[in-house]
């Protein structure tokens, strides 16, 4: 199988998780993968030195400041050469064959982007796709996330049933997102107004606006140790969290009618 994918991993002070991710890739190198690029967002934990020592063939782009998830991915995206790029979180572990299968399913559906089933370290599934953000869809998504993380047998049955079907969706998680490179470049890559959060939903919306389809496939899965990279993100801005800032920016861009209501809601909760 001809290598057609470059993996792009953004890192910020997640040295141990990143090394585990790279180890999983090197233990069973995917036939479809041409190369790996790590974009380091000014880590202070010795990540760059350790990766160079253990994995000298992994390219490293060391930034002098933490530019956020989307902007850092764009740096590597604009330099990439293979036909596809796989945006991969540093806190993931990639089972043998999963990337090759993800590529095969994307090709079978003729999709422009695809995401696998994500599971945590215990095998519990993550709700990693959804509908375009609206107040109603967000409420429903939050319910599903609670069910996925809860202990209700009925709730977990519902989530497993929902995640069992391969389907076209509005967006898939940026924790593991395979995208046609030229299509991603055509929409400008990730919108850099989002420092962290919502950039994957926004990118998928832009790809769909150009006629592309987004695929979720449960036929392959990747382990996502969710939250470990986010919990160590430094350089937080004063005031609202990165999530609240990105949330507001998303609605201002895609659904401005709802923005004043979102501001009131965040203000009532003391978050703006």
Kinemage of the C-alpha trace (Angstrom):
@kinemage 1
@onewidth
@group {chain A} dominant
@subgroup {mainchain}
@vectorlist {calphas} color= white
{ca unk a 1} P 0.000 0.000 0.000
{ca unk a 2} L 1.423 3.363 -1.024
{ca unk a 3} L 2.037 5.778 1.889
{ca unk a 4} L -0.365 8.689 1.433
{ca unk a 5} L -0.724 10.208 4.918
{ca unk a 6} L 1.329 12.569 7.039
{ca unk a 7} L 0.479 12.488 10.744
{ca unk a 8} L 0.493 15.868 12.487
{ca unk a 9} L 0.639 15.904 16.300
{ca unk a 10} L 0.453 19.141 18.278
{ca unk a 11} L 2.097 18.991 21.686
{ca unk a 12} L 2.251 21.261 24.698
{ca unk a 13} L 3.879 19.848 27.832
{ca unk a 14} L 2.580 16.307 27.286
{ca unk a 15} L 5.952 14.609 26.855
{ca unk a 16} L 5.046 11.235 28.334
{ca unk a 17} L 1.727 10.964 26.503
{ca unk a 18} L 3.365 11.997 23.222
{ca unk a 19} L 6.120 9.412 23.618
{ca unk a 20} L 3.485 6.715 24.263
{ca unk a 21} L 1.592 7.835 21.159
{ca unk a 22} L 4.744 7.707 19.009
{ca unk a 23} L 5.644 4.304 20.466
{ca unk a 24} L 2.264 2.896 19.429
{ca unk a 25} L 2.776 4.163 15.881
{ca unk a 26} L 6.316 2.828 15.594
{ca unk a 27} L 5.443 -0.579 17.040
{ca unk a 28} L 3.165 -1.223 14.059
{ca unk a 29} L 3.947 1.406 11.440
{ca unk a 30} L 0.820 2.010 9.291
{ca unk a 31} L 1.301 1.109 5.648
{ca unk a 32} L -0.509 4.287 4.576
{ca unk a 33} L 1.649 6.663 6.648
{ca unk a 34} L 4.491 8.517 4.976
{ca unk a 35} L 5.789 10.560 7.911
{ca unk a 36} L 5.073 12.099 11.301
{ca unk a 37} L 5.447 15.757 12.237
{ca unk a 38} L 5.286 17.002 15.813
{ca unk a 39} L 4.467 20.680 16.261
{ca unk a 40} L 5.600 21.707 19.724
{ca unk a 41} L 3.827 24.684 21.287
{ca unk a 42} L 6.770 25.992 23.336
{ca unk a 43} L 6.850 23.108 25.805
{ca unk a 44} L 8.991 23.432 28.922
{ca unk a 45} L 9.071 19.726 29.869
{ca unk a 46} L 11.873 18.602 27.570
{ca unk a 47} L 9.556 17.182 24.914
{ca unk a 48} L 11.586 18.313 21.917
{ca unk a 49} L 14.857 16.892 23.196
{ca unk a 50} L 13.311 13.562 24.196
{ca unk a 51} L 11.539 13.063 20.852
{ca unk a 52} L 14.714 13.879 18.924
{ca unk a 53} L 16.585 11.375 21.055
{ca unk a 54} L 14.113 8.494 20.762
{ca unk a 55} L 12.579 9.114 17.329
{ca unk a 56} L 15.111 10.915 15.127
{ca unk a 57} L 13.017 10.334 11.988
{ca unk a 58} L 10.072 12.261 13.424
{ca unk a 59} L 10.151 15.828 12.133
{ca unk a 60} L 9.762 18.511 14.792
{ca unk a 61} L 8.553 22.058 14.342
{ca unk a 62} L 9.417 23.878 17.568
{ca unk a 63} L 7.369 27.062 18.001
{ca unk a 64} L 8.580 29.841 20.277
{ca unk a 65} L 5.162 30.379 21.850
{ca unk a 66} L 1.966 28.443 22.511
{ca unk a 67} L -0.123 29.340 19.472
{ca unk a 68} L -3.038 27.045 20.238
{ca unk a 69} L -4.249 23.820 18.673
{ca unk a 70} L -5.546 25.029 15.310
{ca unk a 71} L -2.770 27.481 14.535
{ca unk a 72} L -0.075 24.929 15.368
{ca unk a 73} L -1.722 22.318 13.144
{ca unk a 74} L -1.874 24.852 10.320
{ca unk a 75} L 1.887 25.375 10.453
{ca unk a 76} L 2.456 21.710 9.568
{ca unk a 77} L -0.530 21.505 7.212
{ca unk a 78} L 0.890 24.274 5.005
{ca unk a 79} L 4.209 22.417 4.726
{ca unk a 80} L 2.740 18.949 4.163
{ca unk a 81} L 3.192 17.065 0.884
{ca unk a 82} L 1.217 13.763 1.096
{ca unk a 83} L -2.349 13.600 -0.181
{ca unk a 84} L -3.850 13.292 3.302
{ca unk a 85} L -3.039 14.575 6.755
{ca unk a 86} L -4.086 12.959 10.015
{ca unk a 87} L -4.514 15.423 12.866
{ca unk a 88} L -3.795 13.347 15.965
{ca unk a 89} L -3.833 14.345 19.629
{ca unk a 90} L -0.712 13.713 21.657
{ca unk a 91} L -2.825 11.885 24.278
{ca unk a 92} L -3.850 9.072 21.937
{ca unk a 93} L -2.656 5.486 21.539
{ca unk a 94} L -3.028 4.027 18.062
{ca unk a 95} L -3.732 0.283 17.739
{ca unk a 96} L -2.131 -1.649 14.876
{ca unk a 97} L -4.027 -1.289 11.615
{ca unk a 98} L -6.384 1.451 12.776
{ca unk a 99} L -5.057 4.235 10.544
{ca unk a 100} L -4.928 2.004 7.474
{ca unk a 101} L -8.533 0.984 8.115
{ca unk a 102} L -9.585 4.602 8.648
{ca unk a 103} L -8.066 5.513 5.291
{ca unk a 104} L -9.776 2.543 3.608
{ca unk a 105} L -13.179 3.577 4.951
{ca unk a 106} L -12.668 7.195 3.870
{ca unk a 107} L -11.843 6.005 0.374
{ca unk a 108} L -14.818 3.622 0.301
{ca unk a 109} L -17.195 6.465 1.174
{ca unk a 110} L -15.323 8.997 -0.990
{ca unk a 111} L -15.362 11.300 2.002
{ca unk a 112} L -13.170 14.355 2.426
{ca unk a 113} L -12.583 13.697 6.133
{ca unk a 114} L -13.080 10.821 8.561
{ca unk a 115} L -12.818 10.022 12.235
{ca unk a 116} L -12.704 6.663 14.058
{ca unk a 117} L -14.460 5.466 17.174
{ca unk a 118} L -12.611 6.898 20.166
{ca unk a 119} L -12.415 4.993 23.430
{ca unk a 120} L -10.798 5.787 26.761
{ca unk a 121} L -8.147 3.727 28.513
{ca unk a 122} L -10.776 1.296 29.810
{ca unk a 123} L -12.459 0.831 26.430
{ca unk a 124} L -15.446 3.031 27.238
{ca unk a 125} L -16.541 4.886 24.078
{ca unk a 126} L -16.402 8.632 23.612
{ca unk a 127} L -19.157 10.551 21.811
{ca unk a 128} L -16.813 11.865 19.131
{ca unk a 129} L -19.173 13.113 16.415
{ca unk a 130} L -22.341 15.135 16.218
{ca unk a 131} L -24.623 17.563 14.453
{ca unk a 132} L -23.813 21.176 13.661
{ca unk a 133} L -23.835 23.229 16.834
{ca unk a 134} L -27.144 24.777 17.819
{ca unk a 135} L -28.572 25.203 21.318
{ca unk a 136} L -30.773 22.136 20.764
{ca unk a 137} L -28.012 19.937 19.324
{ca unk a 138} L -25.636 20.948 22.115
{ca unk a 139} L -28.175 20.018 24.771
{ca unk a 140} L -28.681 16.624 23.163
{ca unk a 141} L -24.926 16.125 22.821
{ca unk a 142} L -24.393 16.879 26.513
{ca unk a 143} L -26.989 14.268 27.417
{ca unk a 144} L -25.198 11.705 25.262
{ca unk a 145} L -21.836 12.555 26.813
{ca unk a 146} L -23.291 12.072 30.306
{ca unk a 147} L -24.803 8.756 29.281
{ca unk a 148} L -21.486 7.619 27.801
{ca unk a 149} L -19.699 8.420 31.047
{ca unk a 150} L -22.397 7.144 33.376
{ca unk a 151} L -23.234 3.764 34.828
{ca unk a 152} L -26.772 3.385 33.522
{ca unk a 153} L -27.080 0.106 31.616
{ca unk a 154} L -29.793 1.587 29.387
{ca unk a 155} L -27.732 4.700 28.746
{ca unk a 156} L -24.644 2.736 27.802
{ca unk a 157} L -26.734 0.455 25.576
{ca unk a 158} L -28.066 3.534 23.780
{ca unk a 159} L -24.582 5.009 23.301
{ca unk a 160} L -23.113 1.721 22.056
{ca unk a 161} L -26.002 1.354 19.626
{ca unk a 162} L -25.535 4.909 18.347
{ca unk a 163} L -21.805 4.412 17.887
{ca unk a 164} L -22.205 1.078 16.089
{ca unk a 165} L -23.288 2.585 12.766
{ca unk a 166} L -20.943 3.948 10.119
{ca unk a 167} L -22.439 7.180 8.839
{ca unk a 168} L -22.003 10.631 7.372
{ca unk a 169} L -22.045 13.267 10.111
{ca unk a 170} L -21.636 17.014 10.464
{ca unk a 171} L -18.365 16.781 12.388
{ca unk a 172} L -15.920 14.361 13.977
{ca unk a 173} L -13.461 14.987 16.786
{ca unk a 174} L -10.132 16.623 16.013
{ca unk a 175} L -8.455 14.151 18.378
{ca unk a 176} L -8.079 11.856 15.356
{ca unk a 177} L -9.173 13.485 12.110
{ca unk a 178} L -8.081 12.278 8.670
{ca unk a 179} L -8.496 14.983 6.015
{ca unk a 180} L -7.753 15.403 2.327
{ca unk a 181} L -4.889 17.916 2.410
{ca unk a 182} L -5.872 20.040 -0.585
{ca unk a 183} L -9.439 20.291 0.679
{ca unk a 184} L -8.218 21.429 4.089
{ca unk a 185} L -5.956 24.023 2.475
{ca unk a 186} L -8.782 25.207 0.230
{ca unk a 187} L -10.804 26.268 3.290
{ca unk a 188} L -7.783 27.846 4.965
{ca unk a 189} L -7.127 25.046 7.433
{ca unk a 190} L -8.263 25.532 10.999
{ca unk a 191} L -9.750 28.923 11.842
{ca unk a 192} L -7.142 30.425 14.146
{ca unk a 193} L -9.606 32.539 16.105
{ca unk a 194} L -10.140 29.365 18.164
{ca unk a 195} L -7.209 28.845 20.520
{ca unk a 196} L -8.672 25.576 21.792
{ca unk a 197} L -12.071 23.880 21.252
{ca unk a 198} L -14.608 24.075 18.390
{ca unk a 199} L -11.923 24.270 15.687
{ca unk a 200} L -12.723 20.711 14.545
{ca unk a 201} L -16.459 21.440 14.230
{ca unk a 202} L -15.656 24.629 12.317
{ca unk a 203} L -13.257 22.884 9.927
{ca unk a 204} L -15.786 20.139 9.183
{ca unk a 205} L -18.444 22.796 8.514
{ca unk a 206} L -16.128 24.512 6.028
{ca unk a 207} L -15.379 21.216 4.269
{ca unk a 208} L -19.095 20.401 4.013
{ca unk a 209} L -19.793 23.887 2.627
{ca unk a 210} L -17.517 22.978 -0.297
{ca unk a 211} L -19.490 19.795 -0.951
{ca unk a 212} L -17.344 17.380 1.029
{ca unk a 213} L -18.738 14.668 3.280
{ca unk a 214} L -17.549 13.790 6.789
{ca unk a 215} L -17.432 10.138 7.848
{ca unk a 216} L -17.643 8.572 11.272
{ca unk a 217} L -16.593 4.920 11.249
{ca unk a 218} L -16.710 2.519 14.197
{ca unk a 219} L -14.879 -0.100 12.136
{ca unk a 220} L -11.615 1.243 13.504
{ca unk a 221} L -10.833 2.749 16.881
{ca unk a 222} L -8.190 4.818 18.641
{ca unk a 223} L -7.599 5.182 22.360
{ca unk a 224} L -8.026 8.768 23.564
{ca unk a 225} L -6.800 9.543 27.080
{ca unk a 226} L -9.124 12.504 27.027
{ca unk a 227} L -8.236 15.706 28.837
{ca unk a 228} L -4.587 15.043 29.616
{ca unk a 229} L -3.289 17.447 26.984
{ca unk a 230} L -5.952 20.058 27.723
{ca unk a 231} L -5.292 19.991 31.472
{ca unk a 232} L -1.684 21.054 30.891
{ca unk a 233} L -2.357 23.846 28.419
{ca unk a 234} L -0.774 26.968 29.808
{ca unk a 235} L -0.888 30.592 28.832
{ca unk a 236} L -4.574 30.908 29.722
{ca unk a 237} L -6.095 34.295 29.021
{ca unk a 238} L -7.774 36.246 31.821
{ca unk a 239} L -11.557 36.134 31.974
{ca unk a 240} L -13.530 33.444 30.151
{ca unk a 241} L -12.013 30.016 29.587
{ca unk a 242} L -10.696 28.897 26.209
{ca unk a 243} L -13.895 26.887 25.793
{ca unk a 244} L -16.161 29.872 26.452
{ca unk a 245} L -14.139 32.105 24.117
{ca unk a 246} L -14.249 29.513 21.337
{ca unk a 247} L -17.927 28.834 21.950
{ca unk a 248} L -18.776 32.514 21.557
{ca unk a 249} L -16.573 32.846 18.484
{ca unk a 250} L -18.274 29.842 16.885
{ca unk a 251} L -21.763 31.259 17.347
{ca unk a 252} L -20.661 34.724 16.231
{ca unk a 253} L -19.427 33.152 13.003
{ca unk a 254} L -22.094 30.551 12.290
{ca unk a 255} L -25.248 31.536 14.194
{ca unk a 256} L -25.048 35.202 15.262
{ca unk a 257} L -28.735 35.235 16.217
{ca unk a 258} L -27.900 33.101 19.261
{ca unk a 259} L -24.799 35.023 20.350
{ca unk a 260} L -26.553 37.579 22.629
{ca unk a 261} L -28.405 34.736 24.350
{ca unk a 262} L -25.181 32.812 24.852
{ca unk a 263} L -23.533 35.889 26.329
{ca unk a 264} L -26.433 36.338 28.753
{ca unk a 265} L -26.230 32.674 29.737
{ca unk a 266} L -22.484 32.858 30.370
{ca unk a 267} L -22.899 36.132 32.254
{ca unk a 268} L -25.601 34.616 34.444
{ca unk a 269} L -23.229 31.777 35.259
{ca unk a 270} L -20.419 34.219 36.035
{ca unk a 271} L -18.270 33.134 33.090
{ca unk a 272} L -18.164 36.360 31.099
